[in-house]
Amino acid sequence: MQSQQKAVWFITGCSTGFGRELAELTLSLGYPTVVTARNPDQVQDLIAGHEGHALVLKLDVTQQDQIDAAVSAALKHFGRIDVLVNNAGIGYFGSFEESRMEDVHRMFDINVWGLAAMSRAVLPTLRKQRSGTIVNISSIGGITTFPALSFYHATKFAVEALSESLSQEVAPLGINILLVEPGPFRTDWAGRSAAEAPQSIADYAETAHKRTQVSRGYSGKQMGDPVRAVKAIVKAVEADNPPLRLLLGNAALENAYKKIQLLQRDFDGWAEVTKGADFPAGE
């Protein structure tokens, strides 16, 4: 076991996207890093030159036995876990009606239940340490919505709710929760990593289908830079006053503000009706 002068990072889903970029960055910064993937062969190249502070583990976040084994191996090797990054996740395109439920359940198993299981496995260690951070990779899609992504949004809204409530429970224990909410980035999210509904209903051509075509069409051309994104994540984790939510990219910021405006419109426009649902004062 090595001297733990730097925080130990444990990152899920390191074969592609943010997970891969983040693991590469933390290793380059000298952080002891647990690099995980369903196929460990896909991440071996990441640890070249960093073997002294890297640990590669096989991990499918939908398999509880693999979660338990990975957390145990990380603790045995490094002695502690300071930052858990729940990055493993997939997307899915399809209107609500077109979506195949077995695919939707699989997405929930990865995006929500896998994230929850990982967090529950690491929390006893963080509580014992009275320190640490859980980073949950959400999305601007956990704040606002678009056609063709109803069930994907549902997974990310769930991550938002779980994280926000958990943050209130663990803050007194010295544990931080960081919700990362990227907009469109040049990862493979809109490409190989996102499946698509097998059936097509013509009535959704101008809504869900058009949105799917747009998202698929700009895959690889998005403005978001994953390298800059992971630097922002590390900066937020290391901050003395870390945020609960970290939006990433101009598109995320713009869409978040649009959502606030929509909420404000409905809240203000129906305020009298809303207040009228209470018993009159004194009753």
Backbone hydrogen bonds in HBPLUS format (Angstrom, degrees):
<---DONOR---> <-ACCEPTOR-->    atom                        ^
c    i                          cat <-CA-CA->   ^        H-A-AA   ^      H-
h    n   atom  resd res      DA  || num        DHA   H-A  angle D-A-AA Bond
n    s   type  num  typ     dist DA aas  dist angle  dist       angle   num
A0082-ASP N   A0008-VAL O   2.90 MM  74  5.03 153.5  1.97 134.5 142.3     1
A0083-VAL N   A0008-VAL O   2.94 MM  75  6.22 155.7  2.00 159.3 156.8     2
A0009-TRP N   A0032-PRO O   2.86 MM  23  6.28 160.9  1.90 163.9 164.5     3
A0034-VAL N   A0009-TRP O   2.68 MM  25  6.07 162.0  1.72 155.7 161.9     4
A0010-PHE N   A0083-VAL O   2.74 MM  73  6.08 155.9  1.80 171.2 172.5     5
A0085-VAL N   A0010-PHE O   2.78 MM  75  6.09 165.9  1.80 165.7 165.9     6
A0011-ILE N   A0034-VAL O   3.05 MM  23  6.15 176.8  2.05 164.7 163.8     7
A0036-THR N   A0011-ILE O   3.35 MM  25  6.26 145.0  2.48 162.9 172.6     8
A0012-THR N   A0085-VAL O   3.09 MM  73  6.30 165.0  2.11 171.4 170.8     9
A0014-CYS N   A0036-THR O   2.90 MM  22  5.71 162.3  1.93 163.4 169.4    10
A0020-ARG N   A0016-THR O   3.30 MM   4  5.06 159.2  2.34 115.4 118.0    11
A0021-GLU N   A0017-GLY O   3.10 MM   4  6.42 170.2  2.11 158.3 161.0    12
A0022-LEU N   A0018-PHE O   2.79 MM   4  5.82 159.3  1.83 152.5 158.5    13
A0023-ALA N   A0019-GLY O   3.01 MM   4  6.09 160.8  2.05 143.5 148.7    14
A0024-GLU N   A0020-ARG O   3.01 MM   4  6.20 160.6  2.05 149.3 154.8    15
A0025-LEU N   A0021-GLU O   3.03 MM   4  6.25 150.0  2.12 141.4 149.4    16
A0026-THR N   A0022-LEU O   2.87 MM   4  6.13 174.2  1.88 162.2 162.3    17
A0027-LEU N   A0023-ALA O   3.01 MM   4  6.03 161.6  2.04 147.5 153.0    18
A0028-SER N   A0024-GLU O   3.09 MM   4  6.15 152.6  2.16 135.8 143.6    19
A0029-LEU N   A0025-LEU O   2.95 MM   4  6.20 137.6  2.13 147.7 159.8    20
A0031-TYR N   A0026-THR O   2.91 MM   5  5.28 149.1  2.00 165.7 157.5    21
A0030-GLY N   A0027-LEU O   3.03 MM   3  5.12 157.4  2.08 104.0 110.8    22
A0033-THR N   A0053-HIS O   2.96 MM  20  6.44 155.5  2.02 152.8 156.9    23
A0055-LEU N   A0033-THR O   3.01 MM  22  6.36 146.2  2.13 159.6 158.3    24
A0035-VAL N   A0055-LEU O   2.75 MM  20  5.96 151.8  1.83 149.0 158.6    25
A0057-LEU N   A0035-VAL O   2.96 MM  22  6.28 156.0  2.01 148.1 153.3    26
A0037-ALA N   A0057-LEU O   3.26 MM  20  6.79 146.2  2.38 157.5 167.3    27
A0059-LEU N   A0037-ALA O   2.86 MM  22  5.25 160.4  1.90 120.6 125.2    28
A0042-GLN N   A0039-ASN O   2.99 MM   3  5.85 157.7  2.04 127.6 132.5    29
A0043-VAL N   A0040-PRO O   3.09 MM   3  5.56 165.0  2.12 114.9 119.7    30
A0046-LEU N   A0043-VAL O   3.01 MM   3  5.44 143.0  2.15 109.7 120.0    31
A0047-ILE N   A0044-GLN O   3.26 MM   3  5.81 143.5  2.40 110.8 118.6    32
A0048-ALA N   A0045-ASP O   3.41 MM   3  5.56 162.0  2.45 104.0 109.2    33
A0050-HIS N   A0047-ILE O   2.73 MM   3  4.98 161.4  1.77 133.4 135.8    34
A0053-HIS N   A0050-HIS O   3.01 MM   3  5.86 158.6  2.06 126.9 132.2    35
A0063-GLN N   A0060-ASP O   2.92 MM   3  5.61 165.0  1.94 127.1 129.9    36
A0066-GLN N   A0063-GLN O   3.06 MM   3  5.42 123.4  2.40 105.5 119.1    37
A0067-ILE N   A0063-GLN O   3.05 MM   4  6.40 153.7  2.12 152.1 160.4    38
A0068-ASP N   A0064-GLN O   2.92 MM   4  6.15 170.8  1.93 156.9 158.1    39
A0069-ALA N   A0065-ASP O   3.01 MM   4  6.10 157.4  2.06 140.0 146.7    40
A0070-ALA N   A0066-GLN O   2.90 MM   4  5.96 157.2  1.95 144.8 150.9    41
A0071-VAL N   A0067-ILE O   2.98 MM   4  6.18 169.2  2.00 158.3 160.8    42
A0072-SER N   A0068-ASP O   3.03 MM   4  6.09 161.1  2.06 145.0 150.8    43
A0073-ALA N   A0069-ALA O   2.92 MM   4  6.05 156.9  1.97 144.8 151.2    44
A0074-ALA N   A0070-ALA O   2.92 MM   4  6.09 155.6  1.98 148.1 154.7    45
A0075-LEU N   A0071-VAL O   3.02 MM   4  6.22 162.4  2.05 150.4 154.5    46
A0076-LYS N   A0072-SER O   2.95 MM   4  6.12 153.7  2.02 145.6 153.4    47
A0077-HIS N   A0073-ALA O   2.95 MM   4  6.06 151.0  2.03 143.2 150.7    48
A0078-PHE N   A0074-ALA O   2.85 MM   4  5.90 173.6  1.86 156.9 159.0    49
A0079-GLY N   A0075-LEU O   2.75 MM   4  4.55 134.4  1.95 116.8 129.0    50
A0133-THR N   A0082-ASP O   2.82 MM  51  6.29 152.3  1.89 157.7 167.2    51
A0084-LEU N   A0133-THR O   2.94 MM  49  6.39 156.2  2.00 160.9 166.2    52
A0135-VAL N   A0084-LEU O   2.69 MM  51  5.98 172.1  1.69 170.1 172.7    53
A0087-ASN N   A0085-VAL O   3.10 MM   2  5.67 119.8  2.47 107.3  91.1    54
A0086-ASN N   A0135-VAL O   2.75 MM  49  6.04 156.1  1.80 166.9 175.3    55
A0137-ILE N   A0086-ASN O   3.13 MM  51  6.04 170.7  2.14 143.6 145.6    56
A0091-GLY N   A0193-SER O   3.27 MM 102  6.26 167.1  2.29 129.6 133.6    57
A0093-PHE N   A0195-ALA O   2.84 MM 102  6.23 160.1  1.88 144.7 150.2    58
A0197-ALA N   A0093-PHE O   2.72 MM 104  6.16 148.4  1.82 159.8 170.9    59
A0094-GLY N   A0148-ALA O   2.82 MM  54  4.52 157.0  1.87 127.3 134.0    60
A0099-SER N   A0095-SER O   3.09 MM   4  6.05 144.9  2.21 155.5 161.7    61
A0103-ASP N   A0100-ARG O   3.02 MM   3  5.54 128.4  2.29 111.8 124.4    62
A0104-VAL N   A0100-ARG O   3.09 MM   4  6.41 153.0  2.16 147.4 155.9    63
A0105-HIS N   A0101-MET O   2.85 MM   4  6.03 161.9  1.88 152.8 156.5    64
A0106-ARG N   A0102-GLU O   3.15 MM   4  6.29 152.5  2.23 134.3 141.5    65
A0107-MET N   A0103-ASP O   3.01 MM   4  6.30 153.9  2.08 144.6 151.5    66
A0108-PHE N   A0104-VAL O   2.96 MM   4  6.31 159.2  2.00 152.7 158.0    67
A0109-ASP N   A0105-HIS O   2.86 MM   4  6.10 153.9  1.92 147.2 155.1    68
A0110-ILE N   A0106-ARG O   3.08 MM   4  6.39 146.1  2.20 146.3 154.1    69
A0111-ASN N   A0107-MET O   2.74 MM   4  5.81 161.4  1.77 164.8 165.1    70
A0112-VAL N   A0108-PHE O   2.94 MM   4  5.15 152.7  2.01 129.9 138.3    71
A0113-TRP N   A0108-PHE O   2.98 MM   5  6.35 157.6  2.04 155.0 161.4    72
A0114-GLY N   A0109-ASP O   2.73 MM   5  5.76 120.6  2.08 129.5 147.1    73
A0116-ALA N   A0112-VAL O   2.86 MM   4  6.10 157.1  1.91 150.8 158.0    74
A0117-ALA N   A0113-TRP O   2.88 MM   4  5.97 159.1  1.93 142.9 148.6    75
A0118-MET N   A0114-GLY O   2.97 MM   4  6.15 160.1  2.01 149.0 154.2    76
A0119-SER N   A0115-LEU O   3.03 MM   4  6.19 163.2  2.06 147.0 151.8    77
A0120-ARG N   A0116-ALA O   2.92 MM   4  6.12 159.8  1.97 150.8 156.4    78
A0121-ALA N   A0117-ALA O   3.01 MM   4  6.15 143.0  2.15 140.8 150.5    79
A0122-VAL N   A0118-MET O   3.13 MM   4  6.39 142.3  2.27 146.5 155.7    80
A0123-LEU N   A0119-SER O   2.90 MM   4  5.91 146.5  2.01 151.2 160.1    81
A0125-THR N   A0122-VAL O   3.03 MM   3  5.59 126.4  2.33 115.9 128.4    82
A0126-LEU N   A0122-VAL O   3.17 MM   4  6.52 160.7  2.21 151.7 157.7    83
A0127-ARG N   A0123-LEU O   2.81 MM   4  5.97 163.2  1.84 162.9 166.9    84
A0128-LYS N   A0124-PRO O   3.04 MM   4  6.16 154.9  2.11 138.9 145.7    85
A0129-GLN N   A0125-THR O   2.95 MM   4  6.18 153.2  2.02 148.1 155.6    86
A0130-ARG N   A0126-LEU O   2.82 MM   4  5.86 128.1  2.09 137.8 152.3    87
A0131-SER N   A0126-LEU O   3.31 MM   5  5.64 152.0  2.40 148.1 153.4    88
A0176-ASN N   A0132-GLY O   2.89 MM  44  6.32 164.5  1.92 154.4 156.3    89
A0134-ILE N   A0176-ASN O   2.91 MM  42  6.37 156.2  1.96 155.3 160.7    90
A0178-LEU N   A0134-ILE O   2.91 MM  44  6.23 164.3  1.93 153.7 155.5    91
A0136-ASN N   A0178-LEU O   2.85 MM  42  6.17 155.8  1.91 156.5 164.7    92
A0180-VAL N   A0136-ASN O   2.99 MM  44  6.19 170.1  2.00 151.9 154.4    93
A0138-SER N   A0180-VAL O   2.69 MM  42  5.42 141.8  1.83 145.1 158.4    94
A0142-GLY N   A0139-SER O   2.80 MM   3  5.17 155.4  1.86 113.1 115.5    95
A0140-ILE N   A0182-PRO O   2.90 MM  42  5.61 150.8  1.98 148.0 138.8    96
A0143-ILE N   A0140-ILE O   2.95 MM   3  5.35 162.1  1.99 114.1 118.5    97
A0144-THR N   A0140-ILE O   2.97 MM   4  6.26 167.4  1.99 162.7 166.1    98
A0153-HIS N   A0149-LEU O   2.75 MM   4  5.90 171.0  1.76 168.3 170.6    99
A0154-ALA N   A0150-SER O   2.98 MM   4  6.19 146.9  2.09 136.5 146.2   100
A0155-THR N   A0151-PHE O   3.11 MM   4  6.45 146.0  2.23 141.9 148.9   101
A0155-THR N   A0152-TYR O   3.06 MM   3  5.27 122.7  2.40  99.7 113.5   102
A0156-LYS N   A0152-TYR O   3.15 MM   4  6.54 156.2  2.21 150.2 156.7   103
A0157-PHE N   A0153-HIS O   2.73 MM   4  5.94 159.1  1.77 161.9 167.9   104
A0158-ALA N   A0154-ALA O   3.07 MM   4  6.14 148.7  2.18 135.6 143.8   105
A0159-VAL N   A0155-THR O   3.03 MM   4  6.35 149.4  2.13 139.7 147.8   106
A0160-GLU N   A0156-LYS O   2.93 MM   4  6.20 154.9  2.00 146.1 152.7   107
A0161-ALA N   A0157-PHE O   3.01 MM   4  6.29 162.1  2.05 149.3 153.0   108
A0162-LEU N   A0158-ALA O   2.90 MM   4  6.08 173.5  1.91 158.2 160.1   109
A0163-SER N   A0159-VAL O   2.94 MM   4  5.94 162.2  1.97 145.7 151.3   110
A0164-GLU N   A0160-GLU O   2.91 MM   4  6.03 160.9  1.94 150.5 155.8   111
A0165-SER N   A0161-ALA O   3.08 MM   4  6.19 171.1  2.09 153.7 156.1   112
A0166-LEU N   A0162-LEU O   2.89 MM   4  5.95 161.1  1.93 147.1 153.5   113
A0167-SER N   A0163-SER O   2.86 MM   4  5.96 151.8  1.94 145.0 152.3   114
A0168-GLN N   A0165-SER O   3.09 MM   3  5.35 127.2  2.38 101.9 114.8   115
A0169-GLU N   A0165-SER O   3.25 MM   4  6.63 140.9  2.41 142.4 153.4   116
A0169-GLU N   A0166-LEU O   2.98 MM   3  5.03 124.9  2.29  96.9 112.0   117
A0170-VAL N   A0166-LEU O   2.98 MM   4  6.21 153.2  2.05 159.5 165.9   118
A0171-ALA N   A0167-SER O   3.06 MM   4  5.73 138.5  2.24 139.7 146.5   119
A0173-LEU N   A0170-VAL O   2.85 MM   3  5.13 147.2  1.96 109.7 120.6   120
A0175-ILE N   A0170-VAL O   3.31 MM   5  5.46 164.0  2.34 142.9 139.3   121
A0174-GLY N   A0171-ALA O   3.07 MM   3  5.38 164.6  2.09 118.0 119.0   122
A0179-LEU N   A0244-LEU O   2.66 MM  65  5.83 173.1  1.66 160.8 163.3   123
A0246-LEU N   A0179-LEU O   2.75 MM  67  6.08 152.3  1.83 169.9 174.9   124
A0181-GLU N   A0246-LEU O   2.83 MM  65  5.88 174.3  1.83 145.3 146.2   125
A0248-LEU N   A0181-GLU O   3.07 MM  67  5.96 153.0  2.15 129.4 124.8   126
A0183-GLY N   A0248-LEU O   3.02 MM  65  6.14 142.6  2.16 162.8 163.7   127
A0224-GLY N   A0184-PRO O   3.26 MM  40  5.86 136.4  2.46 145.0 147.8   128
A0187-THR N   A0185-PHE O   2.78 MM   2  5.56 140.6  1.93 102.0  90.8   129
A0186-ARG N   A0224-GLY O   3.10 MM  38  6.00 156.6  2.16 143.9 143.0   130
A0191-GLY N   A0188-ASP O   3.00 MM   3  4.91 150.4  2.09 101.8 110.9   131
A0193-SER N   A0188-ASP O   3.19 MM   5  5.83 155.8  2.26 155.5 156.5   132
A0194-ALA N   A0191-GLY O   3.30 MM   3  5.94 169.6  2.31 119.6 122.7   133
A0204-TYR N   A0201-ILE O   2.98 MM   3  5.93 170.1  1.99 132.2 135.4   134
A0205-ALA N   A0202-ALA O   3.03 MM   3  5.34 157.9  2.08 123.9 122.6   135
A0207-THR N   A0204-TYR O   3.25 MM   3  5.29 152.3  2.33 101.8 110.0   136
A0209-HIS N   A0204-TYR O   3.00 MM   5  6.05 172.1  2.00 156.7 157.7   137
A0211-ARG N   A0207-THR O   3.05 MM   4  6.19 161.4  2.09 151.5 157.0   138
A0212-THR N   A0208-ALA O   2.97 MM   4  6.18 156.6  2.02 148.9 155.3   139
A0213-GLN N   A0209-HIS O   3.00 MM   4  6.26 161.8  2.03 151.9 156.2   140
A0214-VAL N   A0210-LYS O   3.00 MM   4  6.26 156.7  2.06 149.8 155.9   141
A0215-SER N   A0211-ARG O   2.96 MM   4  6.19 168.8  1.98 154.0 156.6   142
A0216-ARG N   A0212-THR O   2.86 MM   4  6.01 168.9  1.87 156.6 160.0   143
A0217-GLY N   A0213-GLN O   2.82 MM   4  5.74 149.3  1.92 138.5 148.2   144
A0218-TYR N   A0214-VAL O   3.11 MM   4  6.39 144.3  2.24 149.9 156.0   145
A0219-SER N   A0216-ARG O   3.28 MM   3  5.32 163.0  2.31 104.2 108.7   146
A0221-LYS N   A0218-TYR O   2.84 MM   3  5.08 160.9  1.88 132.9 133.7   147
A0229-ALA N   A0225-ASP O   2.96 MM   4  6.19 152.1  2.04 151.9 160.9   148
A0230-VAL N   A0226-PRO O   3.01 MM   4  6.23 160.8  2.05 151.5 153.0   149
A0231-LYS N   A0227-VAL O   3.31 MM   4  6.54 150.7  2.40 140.9 148.6   150
A0232-ALA N   A0228-ARG O   3.09 MM   4  6.35 148.1  2.19 143.0 151.3   151
A0232-ALA N   A0229-ALA O   3.07 MM   3  5.11 119.0  2.46  94.6 109.6   152
A0233-ILE N   A0229-ALA O   3.02 MM   4  6.41 146.4  2.14 144.9 154.7   153
A0234-VAL N   A0230-VAL O   3.04 MM   4  6.31 164.3  2.07 149.6 152.0   154
A0235-LYS N   A0231-LYS O   2.99 MM   4  6.17 158.7  2.03 144.7 151.2   155
A0236-ALA N   A0232-ALA O   2.95 MM   4  6.18 155.1  2.01 146.3 152.3   156
A0237-VAL N   A0233-ILE O   2.95 MM   4  6.23 161.0  1.99 153.7 158.8   157
A0238-GLU N   A0234-VAL O   2.95 MM   4  6.12 156.3  2.01 151.1 157.3   158
A0239-ALA N   A0236-ALA O   3.26 MM   3  5.14 148.2  2.36  96.5 105.7   159
A0253-LEU N   A0249-GLY O   3.19 MM   4  6.57 160.4  2.23 151.3 156.5   160
A0254-GLU N   A0250-ASN O   2.90 MM   4  6.12 168.2  1.91 158.1 160.9   161
A0255-ASN N   A0251-ALA O   3.00 MM   4  6.08 165.1  2.02 147.1 151.3   162
A0256-ALA N   A0252-ALA O   2.92 MM   4  6.01 147.1  2.02 145.4 154.6   163
A0257-TYR N   A0253-LEU O   3.07 MM   4  6.31 159.5  2.11 150.4 155.0   164
A0258-LYS N   A0254-GLU O   3.04 MM   4  6.31 150.8  2.13 143.5 152.1   165
A0259-LYS N   A0255-ASN O   3.04 MM   4  6.25 149.5  2.14 139.2 146.5   166
A0260-ILE N   A0256-ALA O   3.06 MM   4  6.42 153.6  2.13 145.8 152.8   167
A0261-GLN N   A0257-TYR O   3.01 MM   4  6.31 156.2  2.07 147.8 153.9   168
A0262-LEU N   A0258-LYS O   2.98 MM   4  6.29 151.1  2.06 146.5 154.3   169
A0263-LEU N   A0259-LYS O   2.95 MM   4  6.21 161.5  1.99 153.0 157.8   170
A0264-GLN N   A0260-ILE O   2.88 MM   4  6.08 163.1  1.90 151.1 156.2   171
A0265-ARG N   A0261-GLN O   2.92 MM   4  6.08 153.7  1.99 143.7 150.6   172
A0266-ASP N   A0262-LEU O   3.18 MM   4  6.47 165.6  2.21 150.5 152.4   173
A0267-PHE N   A0263-LEU O   2.84 MM   4  6.00 166.2  1.86 158.1 162.9   174
A0268-ASP N   A0264-GLN O   2.87 MM   4  5.82 169.2  1.88 149.2 153.0   175
A0269-GLY N   A0265-ARG O   2.87 MM   4  5.75 156.8  1.93 141.5 149.4   176
A0270-TRP N   A0266-ASP O   3.13 MM   4  5.94 143.1  2.27 138.5 144.9   177
A0271-ALA N   A0268-ASP O   3.36 MM   3  5.06 171.3  2.37 103.7 104.3   178
A0274-THR N   A0270-TRP O   2.87 MM   4  6.07 159.6  1.91 156.4 163.2   179
A0275-LYS N   A0271-ALA O   2.89 MM   4  6.13 167.2  1.91 155.7 157.6   180
A0276-GLY N   A0272-GLU O   2.94 MM   4  5.99 140.6  2.10 138.1 149.3   181
A0277-ALA N   A0274-THR O   3.21 MM   3  5.70 165.4  2.23 112.3 116.3   182
A0278-ASP N   A0275-LYS O   3.31 MM   3  6.05 172.9  2.32 119.9 121.7   183
A0283-GLU N   A0280-PRO O   3.11 MM   3  5.83 160.1  2.15 144.8 146.0   184
